[in-house]
């Protein structure tokens, strides 16, 4: 059995970039942040961190 595929259909199936390729190309085309912008972001993340607690949520229940 032989299946004949028209040239236009074959080109449309194989000439398109796949989704991962499109995402990677888009990410690479974006401008990279400056070192100062990265420092600002890291400072904002550090400032928003919550303090670490040693006690769990159930450690404060009254003893019976």
Secondary structure, DSSP 8 states (H G I E B T S, - for coil): ------HHHHHHHHSS--HHHHHHHHHHHS----HHHHHHHHHHHHHH-----SS-TTTTS---
